[in-house]
Amino acid sequence: LSDADFAGIDLRQPATSMMLQRGDIFDVADVCAQLIAKLEGVWSRLSAAGMAGLLAEWATCDGLTGQRVRVAQGVGILEGRYAGLEESGFLTLVDDQGCTHAVQAGDIERLGPAA
């Protein structure tokens, strides 16, 4: 690929690779095997504890906790405080009027700490 392949596309973050991040060359088969092993572990925990258990685990490392976010959904935009994930997996957002929204899909942007 060249720069011409991305003409007119706004890449908000610079592209990177595992080699650029770690300075190592990785074997694709090894990376895939490790990823599959991790996914099997998540599947096992989901099967054993259900979605509530998986969400509790997620909450311990959720980088959006306590953040103000903007979610773009097609033609609509929501802004407010990120309030975690529902058991359905939907993102929960509380807007400035105190209304709670369940967001199934959209582009999310972290705006900074919630007030």
DSSP file (Angstrom, degrees, kcal/mol; ACC not computed):
  #  RESIDUE AA STRUCTURE BP1 BP2  ACC     N-H-->O    O-->H-N    N-H-->O    O-->H-N    TCO  KAPPA ALPHA  PHI   PSI    X-CA   Y-CA   Z-CA
    1    1 A L              0   0    0      0, 0.0     2,-0.3     0, 0.0     0, 0.0   0.000 360.0 360.0 360.0 152.3    0.0    0.0    0.0
    2    2 A S    >   -     0   0    0      1,-0.0     3,-1.3     0, 0.0     4,-0.4  -0.793 360.0 -92.0-130.4 174.9    1.1    3.6   -0.6
    3    3 A D  G >  S+     0   0    0      1,-0.3     3,-1.4    -2,-0.3     4,-0.1   0.823 122.0  65.2 -56.6 -32.0   -0.1    7.0    0.5
    4    4 A A  G >  S+     0   0    0      1,-0.3     3,-1.2     2,-0.2    -1,-0.3   0.811  91.6  62.6 -63.1 -29.6   -2.3    7.1   -2.6
    5    5 A D  G <  S+     0   0    0     -3,-1.3    -1,-0.3     1,-0.2    -2,-0.2   0.712 108.7  42.1 -66.9 -19.6   -4.4    4.2   -1.3
    6    6 A F  G X  S+     0   0    0     -3,-1.4     3,-2.3    -4,-0.4    -1,-0.2   0.172  79.5 146.3-113.5  15.4   -5.4    6.4    1.6
    7    7 A A  T <  S+     0   0    0     -3,-1.2     3,-0.1     1,-0.3    -3,-0.1  -0.310  75.3  10.3 -57.3 129.8   -6.1    9.7   -0.3
    8    8 A G  T 3  S+     0   0    0      1,-0.2     2,-0.5    -2,-0.0    -1,-0.3   0.435  98.3 121.9  82.4  -0.9   -8.9   11.6    1.3
    9    9 A I    <   -     0   0    0     -3,-2.3     2,-0.9     2,-0.0    -1,-0.2  -0.848  57.6-140.9 -99.5 128.0   -9.1    9.3    4.4
   10   10 A D        -     0   0    0     -2,-0.5     2,-0.9    -3,-0.1     3,-0.1  -0.766  15.3-168.5 -89.3 104.0   -8.6   11.0    7.8
   11   11 A L        -     0   0    0     -2,-0.9     4,-0.1     1,-0.2    -2,-0.0  -0.830   2.7-170.0 -93.4 106.4   -6.6    8.7    9.9
   12   12 A R  S    S+     0   0    0     -2,-0.9    -1,-0.2     2,-0.1    -2,-0.0   0.776  73.8  43.2 -70.4 -26.4   -6.8   10.2   13.4
   13   13 A Q  S    S-     0   0    0     -3,-0.1     2,-0.1     3,-0.0     3,-0.1  -0.937  95.8-108.3-117.6 142.1   -4.2    8.0   14.8
   14   14 A P        -     0   0    0      0, 0.0    -2,-0.1     0, 0.0     2,-0.0  -0.414  40.8-106.9 -66.7 144.9   -0.9    7.2   13.0
   15   15 A A        +     0   0    0     -2,-0.1     2,-0.3    -4,-0.1    -4,-0.0  -0.354  46.4 173.9 -67.4 151.5   -0.7    3.6   11.7
   16   16 A T        -     0   0    0     -3,-0.1     2,-0.3    -2,-0.0     3,-0.1  -0.842  17.7-149.1-145.8-177.4    1.6    1.3   13.6
   17   17 A S     >  -     0   0    0     -2,-0.3     4,-2.2     1,-0.1     5,-0.2  -0.952  35.9-103.7-150.8 166.9    2.6   -2.4   13.7
   18   18 A M  H  > S+     0   0    0     -2,-0.3     4,-2.6     1,-0.2     6,-0.5   0.877 122.0  53.7 -63.2 -36.0    3.8   -4.9   16.3
   19   19 A M  H  > S+     0   0    0      1,-0.2     4,-2.6     2,-0.2    -1,-0.2   0.921 109.7  46.3 -65.3 -43.4    7.3   -4.5   14.9
   20   20 A L  H  4 S+     0   0    0      1,-0.2    -1,-0.2     2,-0.2    -2,-0.2   0.878 117.1  44.8 -66.0 -36.2    7.2   -0.7   15.3
   21   21 A Q  H  < S+     0   0    0     -4,-2.2    -2,-0.2     1,-0.1    -1,-0.2   0.865 131.2  19.0 -75.9 -37.0    5.8   -1.0   18.9
   22   22 A R  H  < S-     0   0    0     -4,-2.6    -3,-0.2     2,-0.2    -2,-0.2   0.613  91.3-127.5-111.7 -17.0    8.0   -3.8   20.1
   23   23 A G  S  < S+     0   0    0     -4,-2.6     2,-0.3    -5,-0.4    -4,-0.2   0.658  73.8 109.7  76.0  14.4   11.0   -3.8   17.8
   24   24 A D        -     0   0    0     -6,-0.5     2,-0.5    -5,-0.1    -1,-0.3  -0.832  69.5-123.3-120.3 158.3   10.6   -7.5   17.1
   25   25 A I        -     0   0    0     -2,-0.3     2,-0.4    -3,-0.1     0, 0.0  -0.892  31.8-153.4 -98.0 131.5    9.5   -9.6   14.2
   26   26 A F        -     0   0    0     -2,-0.5     2,-0.5     4,-0.0    -7,-0.1  -0.836  14.7-124.1-110.5 143.0    6.6  -11.8   15.1
   27   27 A D     >  -     0   0    0     -2,-0.4     4,-2.4     1,-0.1     5,-0.2  -0.742  17.7-143.3 -82.3 124.6    5.6  -15.1   13.5
   28   28 A V  H  > S+     0   0    0     -2,-0.5     4,-2.6     1,-0.2     5,-0.2   0.885  99.7  52.5 -58.4 -41.9    2.0  -14.8   12.3
   29   29 A A  H  > S+     0   0    0      1,-0.2     4,-2.3     2,-0.2    -1,-0.2   0.897 110.1  48.6 -63.2 -40.1    1.2  -18.5   13.2
   30   30 A D  H  > S+     0   0    0      2,-0.2     4,-2.3     1,-0.2    -2,-0.2   0.918 111.8  48.6 -65.5 -43.4    2.5  -17.9   16.8
   31   31 A V  H  X S+     0   0    0     -4,-2.4     4,-2.4     1,-0.2    -2,-0.2   0.924 112.8  48.3 -62.5 -44.3    0.4  -14.7   17.2
   32   32 A C  H  X S+     0   0    0     -4,-2.6     4,-2.7    -5,-0.2    -1,-0.2   0.905 110.6  51.1 -62.6 -42.3   -2.7  -16.4   15.9
   33   33 A A  H  X S+     0   0    0     -4,-2.3     4,-2.1     2,-0.2    -1,-0.2   0.904 111.8  47.3 -63.3 -41.3   -2.2  -19.4   18.3
   34   34 A Q  H  X S+     0   0    0     -4,-2.3     4,-2.2     2,-0.2    -2,-0.2   0.899 112.3  49.8 -66.3 -40.7   -1.8  -17.0   21.2
   35   35 A L  H  X S+     0   0    0     -4,-2.4     4,-2.6     2,-0.2    -2,-0.2   0.924 111.0  48.8 -63.5 -45.1   -4.9  -15.0   20.2
   36   36 A I  H  X S+     0   0    0     -4,-2.7     4,-2.5     1,-0.2    -2,-0.2   0.901 110.1  52.1 -62.4 -40.9   -6.9  -18.2   19.9
   37   37 A A  H  X S+     0   0    0     -4,-2.1     4,-1.8     2,-0.2    -1,-0.2   0.911 110.9  47.5 -62.3 -42.2   -5.8  -19.4   23.3
   38   38 A K  H  X S+     0   0    0     -4,-2.2     4,-2.2     2,-0.2    -2,-0.2   0.921 112.2  49.6 -64.6 -43.6   -6.8  -16.1   24.9
   39   39 A L  H  X S+     0   0    0     -4,-2.6     4,-2.6     1,-0.2    -2,-0.2   0.877 108.1  53.5 -63.8 -37.7  -10.2  -16.3   23.1
   40   40 A E  H  X S+     0   0    0     -4,-2.5     4,-2.3     2,-0.2    -1,-0.2   0.887 108.4  51.1 -63.1 -37.8  -10.7  -19.8   24.3
   41   41 A G  H  X S+     0   0    0     -4,-1.8     4,-2.3     2,-0.2    -2,-0.2   0.912 110.6  47.6 -64.5 -43.1  -10.0  -18.7   27.9
   42   42 A V  H  X S+     0   0    0     -4,-2.2     4,-2.6     2,-0.2    -2,-0.2   0.919 111.7  51.0 -63.5 -42.9  -12.6  -15.9   27.5
   43   43 A W  H  X S+     0   0    0     -4,-2.6     4,-2.7     1,-0.2    -2,-0.2   0.900 109.3  50.8 -61.9 -41.0  -15.1  -18.3   26.1
   44   44 A S  H  X S+     0   0    0     -4,-2.3     4,-2.1     2,-0.2    -1,-0.2   0.922 112.0  46.4 -62.8 -44.1  -14.5  -20.7   29.0
   45   45 A R  H  X S+     0   0    0     -4,-2.3     4,-2.9     2,-0.2     5,-0.4   0.886 112.6  50.5 -66.5 -37.7  -15.1  -17.9   31.5
   46   46 A L  H  X S+     0   0    0     -4,-2.6     4,-1.9     1,-0.2    -2,-0.2   0.915 111.5  48.2 -64.5 -42.7  -18.2  -16.7   29.7
   47   47 A S  H  < S+     0   0    0     -4,-2.7    -2,-0.2    -5,-0.2    -1,-0.2   0.874 118.5  40.7 -64.7 -37.1  -19.6  -20.3   29.7
   48   48 A A  H  < S+     0   0    0     -4,-2.1    -2,-0.2    -5,-0.2    -1,-0.2   0.904 131.5  20.2 -79.2 -43.6  -18.8  -20.7   33.4
   49   49 A A  H  X S-     0   0    0     -4,-2.9     4,-1.0     1,-0.2     3,-0.2   0.498  98.0-135.9-109.6  -6.4  -19.9  -17.3   34.8
   50   50 A G  H  X  -     0   0    0     -4,-1.9     4,-1.7    -5,-0.4     3,-0.3  -0.127  47.6 -51.2  75.1-178.7  -22.1  -15.9   32.1
   51   51 A M  H  > S+     0   0    0      1,-0.2     4,-2.9     2,-0.2     5,-0.2   0.848 133.9  60.8 -63.7 -35.8  -22.1  -12.4   30.8
   52   52 A A  H  > S+     0   0    0     -3,-0.2     4,-2.0     1,-0.2    -1,-0.2   0.900 106.0  47.4 -60.6 -40.6  -22.3  -10.9   34.3
   53   53 A G  H  X S+     0   0    0     -4,-1.0     4,-1.9    -3,-0.3    -1,-0.2   0.904 112.8  48.3 -66.0 -41.8  -19.0  -12.5   35.2
   54   54 A L  H  X S+     0   0    0     -4,-1.7     4,-2.5     1,-0.2    -2,-0.2   0.896 111.5  50.1 -66.0 -39.9  -17.3  -11.4   32.0
   55   55 A L  H  X S+     0   0    0     -4,-2.9     4,-2.5     2,-0.2    -1,-0.2   0.866 107.7  53.7 -67.5 -35.4  -18.6   -7.8   32.5
   56   56 A A  H  X S+     0   0    0     -4,-2.0     4,-0.8    -5,-0.2    -1,-0.2   0.908 111.1  46.4 -63.6 -40.5  -17.3   -7.8   36.0
   57   57 A E  H >< S+     0   0    0     -4,-1.9     3,-0.8     1,-0.2     4,-0.4   0.915 111.7  51.7 -65.4 -43.1  -13.9   -8.8   34.7
   58   58 A W  H >< S+     0   0    0     -4,-2.5     3,-1.9     1,-0.2     4,-0.5   0.895 101.7  61.3 -59.0 -42.5  -14.1   -6.1   31.9
   59   59 A A  H 3< S+     0   0    0     -4,-2.5     3,-0.5     1,-0.3    -1,-0.2   0.764  94.1  63.9 -60.1 -26.3  -15.0   -3.4   34.5
   60   60 A T  T << S+     0   0    0     -3,-0.8    -1,-0.3    -4,-0.8    -2,-0.2   0.695 117.7  25.1 -72.7 -17.0  -11.6   -3.9   36.2
   61   61 A C  S <  S+     0   0    0     -3,-1.9     2,-0.6    -4,-0.4    -1,-0.2   0.213  83.5 136.3-129.7  15.3   -9.7   -2.8   33.1
   62   62 A D    >   -     0   0    0     -4,-0.5     3,-1.2    -3,-0.5    -3,-0.0  -0.549  37.8-162.2 -71.6 110.6  -12.3   -0.6   31.3
   63   63 A G  T 3  S+     0   0    0     -2,-0.6    -1,-0.2     1,-0.2    -4,-0.0   0.520  83.5  61.8 -73.2  -6.8  -10.4    2.5   30.2
   64   64 A L  T >  S+     0   0    0      3,-0.1     3,-2.2     2,-0.0    18,-0.3   0.529  70.1 125.6 -96.6  -6.3  -13.6    4.6   29.7
   65   65 A T  T <  S+     0   0    0     -3,-1.2    18,-0.1     1,-0.3     3,-0.1  -0.296  83.5   9.0 -56.1 128.9  -14.7    4.4   33.4
   66   66 A G  T 3  S+     0   0    0     16,-0.6    48,-2.5     1,-0.3     2,-0.3   0.627 104.2 129.1  77.2  14.0  -15.2    8.0   34.6
   67   67 A Q  E <   -A  113   0A   0     -3,-2.2    15,-2.7    46,-0.3     2,-0.4  -0.750  59.3-129.8-106.9 149.7  -14.8    9.5   31.2
   68   68 A R  E     -AB 112  81A   0     44,-4.0    43,-3.4    -2,-0.3    44,-1.0  -0.814  39.1-175.7 -88.4 134.2  -17.0   11.9   29.1
   69   69 A V  E     -AB 110  80A   0     11,-3.1    11,-2.1    -2,-0.4     2,-0.4  -0.886  26.6-144.9-133.2 160.5  -17.5   10.5   25.7
   70   70 A R  E     -AB 109  79A   0     39,-2.3    39,-2.6    -2,-0.3     2,-0.5  -0.996  16.1-163.2-122.7 131.5  -19.1   11.3   22.3
   71   71 A V  E     -AB 108  78A   0      7,-3.1     7,-2.6    -2,-0.4     2,-0.6  -0.971   4.4-157.0-119.6 120.9  -20.8    8.6   20.3
   72   72 A A  E     -AB 107  77A   0     35,-2.7    35,-2.4    -2,-0.5     2,-0.5  -0.864  13.1-180.0 -96.6 121.1  -21.5    9.1   16.6
   73   73 A Q  E >   - B   0  76A   0      3,-3.5     3,-2.8    -2,-0.6     2,-0.5  -0.897  58.4 -68.3-123.4  99.1  -24.3    6.8   15.4
   74   74 A G  T 3  S-     0   0    0     -2,-0.5    32,-0.0     1,-0.3    -1,-0.0  -0.388 120.7 -10.4  58.3-110.8  -25.1    7.3   11.7
   75   75 A V  T 3  S+     0   0    0     -2,-0.5     2,-0.3    -3,-0.1    -1,-0.3   0.549 125.1  79.6 -96.6  -8.7  -26.6   10.7   11.6
   76   76 A G  E <   -B   73   0A   0     -3,-2.8    -3,-3.5     2,-0.0     2,-0.4  -0.720  58.1-159.4-105.0 151.9  -26.9   11.2   15.4
   77   77 A I  E     -B   72   0A   0     -2,-0.3     2,-0.4    -5,-0.2    -5,-0.2  -0.996   4.2-167.3-128.7 132.2  -24.4   12.2   18.1
   78   78 A L  E     -B   71   0A   0     -7,-2.6    -7,-3.1    -2,-0.4     2,-0.4  -0.929   4.7-172.4-114.0 142.1  -24.7   11.5   21.8
   79   79 A E  E     +B   70   0A   0     -2,-0.4    17,-0.5    -9,-0.2     2,-0.3  -0.988  31.1  88.9-130.9 145.1  -22.5   13.1   24.5
   80   80 A G  E    S-BC  69  95A   0    -11,-2.1   -11,-3.1    -2,-0.4     2,-0.5  -0.990  71.7 -33.3 166.1-160.7  -22.3   12.3   28.1
   81   81 A R  E     -BC  68  94A   0     13,-2.8    13,-2.6    -2,-0.3     2,-0.3  -0.762  53.4-123.2 -94.0 129.4  -20.7   10.2   30.9
   82   82 A Y  E     - C   0  93A   0    -15,-2.7   -16,-0.6    -2,-0.5    11,-0.2  -0.553  27.5-176.6 -68.0 129.0  -19.8    6.7   30.1
   83   83 A A  E     -     0   0A   0      9,-3.3    10,-0.2     1,-0.4     2,-0.1   0.011  42.0-101.2-121.9  26.8  -21.6    4.5   32.6
   84   84 A G  E     -     0   0A   0      8,-0.3     8,-3.1   -20,-0.1    -1,-0.4  -0.426  51.3 -50.4  93.7-165.9  -20.2    1.0   31.7
   85   85 A L  E     - C   0  91A   0      6,-0.2     6,-0.2    -2,-0.1     2,-0.1  -0.901  44.5-130.7-115.2 142.5  -21.7   -1.9   29.8
   86   86 A E    >   -     0   0    0      4,-3.0     3,-2.0    -2,-0.4     6,-0.0  -0.372  35.8-101.9 -79.1 167.2  -25.1   -3.5   30.2
   87   87 A E  T 3  S+     0   0    0      1,-0.3    -1,-0.1     2,-0.1   -32,-0.1   0.768 125.1  61.7 -62.1 -23.9  -25.4   -7.3   30.4
   88   88 A S  T 3  S-     0   0    0      2,-0.1    -1,-0.3     1,-0.1     3,-0.1   0.640 120.5-111.7 -73.0 -14.0  -26.5   -7.1   26.8
   89   89 A G  S <  S+     0   0    0     -3,-2.0    -2,-0.1     1,-0.4     2,-0.1   0.317  72.4 139.9  96.4  -7.0  -23.1   -5.7   25.9
   90   90 A F        -     0   0    0      1,-0.1    -4,-3.0    -5,-0.1    -1,-0.4  -0.424  57.6-114.6 -68.8 144.5  -24.6   -2.3   25.0
   91   91 A L  E     -CD  85 103A   0     12,-2.4    12,-3.5    -6,-0.2     2,-0.5  -0.609  26.5-139.9 -75.2 138.1  -22.6    0.8   26.1
   92   92 A T  E     - D   0 102A   0     -8,-3.1    -9,-3.3    -2,-0.3     2,-0.4  -0.907  22.2-179.1-105.4 127.6  -24.4    2.9   28.7
   93   93 A L  E     -CD  82 101A   0      8,-2.5     8,-3.1    -2,-0.5     2,-0.6  -0.987  16.4-155.2-126.7 133.0  -24.2    6.7   28.4
   94   94 A V  E     -CD  81 100A   0    -13,-2.6   -13,-2.8    -2,-0.4     6,-0.2  -0.942  21.2-147.9-107.9 115.8  -25.8    9.3   30.7
   95   95 A D  E >   -C   80   0A   0      4,-2.6     3,-1.9    -2,-0.6   -15,-0.2  -0.119  32.4 -91.2 -77.7 178.4  -26.3   12.5   28.9
   96   96 A D  T 3  S+     0   0    0    -17,-0.5    -1,-0.1     1,-0.3   -16,-0.1   0.670 126.2  56.1 -66.5 -17.7  -26.2   16.0   30.4
   97   97 A Q  T 3  S-     0   0    0      2,-0.1    -1,-0.3     0, 0.0     3,-0.1   0.432 120.6-107.5 -91.4  -0.6  -29.9   16.0   31.1
   98   98 A G  S <  S+     0   0    0     -3,-1.9     2,-0.3     1,-0.3    -2,-0.1   0.503  71.9 142.8  88.5   5.0  -29.5   12.8   33.1
   99   99 A C        -     0   0    0      1,-0.0    -4,-2.6    -5,-0.0     2,-0.4  -0.609  45.7-134.5 -80.5 137.9  -31.1   10.5   30.5
  100  100 A T  E     -D   94   0A   0     -2,-0.3     2,-0.4    -6,-0.2    -6,-0.2  -0.786  20.1-167.2 -95.8 133.8  -29.6    7.1   30.1
  101  101 A H  E     -D   93   0A   0     -8,-3.1    -8,-2.5    -2,-0.4     2,-0.6  -0.969  15.0-146.6-122.2 134.8  -29.0    5.7   26.6
  102  102 A A  E     -D   92   0A   0     -2,-0.4     2,-0.6   -10,-0.2   -10,-0.2  -0.908  20.0-158.3 -97.8 118.6  -28.1    2.1   25.6
  103  103 A V  E     +D   91   0A   0    -12,-3.5   -12,-2.4    -2,-0.6     3,-0.1  -0.877  18.1 178.6-107.1 116.8  -25.7    2.3   22.7
  104  104 A Q        -     0   0    0     -2,-0.6     2,-0.3     1,-0.3    -1,-0.2   0.859  69.7  -4.7 -83.2 -38.1  -25.5   -0.8   20.5
  105  105 A A  S    S+     0   0    0    -14,-0.1    -1,-0.3     2,-0.0     2,-0.3  -0.991  76.2 107.3-155.4 153.9  -23.1    0.6   17.9
  106  106 A G        -     0   0    0     -2,-0.3     2,-0.6    -3,-0.1   -33,-0.2  -0.850  64.6 -72.3 156.5 172.0  -21.2    3.7   16.9
  107  107 A D  E     -A   72   0A   0    -35,-2.4   -35,-2.7    -2,-0.3     2,-0.4  -0.846  48.4-155.3 -94.2 122.4  -17.9    5.5   16.9
  108  108 A I  E     -A   71   0A   0     -2,-0.6     2,-0.4   -37,-0.2   -37,-0.2  -0.817  10.3-170.3-106.3 139.5  -16.9    6.5   20.4
  109  109 A E  E     -A   70   0A   0    -39,-2.6   -39,-2.3    -2,-0.4     2,-0.4  -0.994  21.2-132.1-128.7 127.8  -14.5    9.3   21.2
  110  110 A R  E     -A   69   0A   0     -2,-0.4   -41,-0.2   -41,-0.2   -46,-0.0  -0.667  21.4-177.8 -77.8 125.9  -13.1   10.0   24.7
  111  111 A L  E     -     0   0A   0    -43,-3.4   -42,-0.2    -2,-0.4    -1,-0.1   0.591  49.3 -90.2-101.0 -14.6  -13.5   13.7   25.5
  112  112 A G  E    S-A   68   0A   0    -44,-1.0   -44,-4.0     0, 0.0    -1,-0.4  -0.761  70.8 -17.8 131.3-177.7  -11.8   13.6   28.9
  113  113 A P  E    S-A   67   0A   0      0, 0.0   -46,-0.3     0, 0.0     2,-0.1  -0.280  70.9-110.8 -60.5 141.2  -12.7   13.1   32.6
  114  114 A A              0   0    0    -48,-2.5   -33,-0.0     1,-0.1   -46,-0.0  -0.457 360.0 360.0 -70.6 145.7  -16.5   13.5   33.4
  115  115 A A              0   0    0     -2,-0.1    -1,-0.1   -48,-0.0   -48,-0.0   0.471 360.0 360.0 -73.1 360.0  -17.3   16.6   35.4
